[in-house]
Amino acid sequence: SIVSVVRSAAVAREQRAKAERRFNDVRDLAHSFIFDIDTALDGIPAALPVRVLINQKAEAYLDRLSADAPADLALRRELATSYNQLARVQGVPGHGNLGYIAAARASLNKAMTLLEGSLAIDPKSYLDHGLLIAVYNSLGQLEWSTGDPAAALAAHDKGLKEAETLLAHIPHPPTRLLSAAGSAYLDVALDKGANFSNLGDPIATIPLLQRSLELFRS
């Protein structure tokens, strides 16, 4: 009957609404674990076991959310941002990290997979290009910390290619993306020879440093 059809439709809508609320609750919880709670605990030695547990839970939540975000570009970007931050907490140097290098590398790879999938759908998404540059920057920092400058250069080279793609597709990118592109050029310059611990090719760094300076001044 019509009444049964209407009732079934109402029940289906309510179930979808409940599923969406649960999804958003998990999304908010994962974000809070990584960006809020861990930051508050950073620097407190006695909190280390708690930070480990919190970040394990956050990673599990992010993995669940990623499985449910096949075509939602905004959600994919949010998750990639969270994985990048999680990697910084796990092991990227320059932060109060947990020293989990392998876990950090795995989180960065998950961020890359999300962003590369998004760019396959929308190749001109400057937000995704910009975030992918940041992820490659994190990976390069991570590889430097392991004493592998060649791996760091490989990661930063990928970031540089993203910067070049970004600049080719977007005639007038926002200032923050110009800065991200400038950083990509600077990272490769540091890897090749503009740093004390590098691959020893200082001549190759000159055009990279010049281009980086142009972008920072734009």
Disulfide bonds with the S-S distance in Angstrom:
none
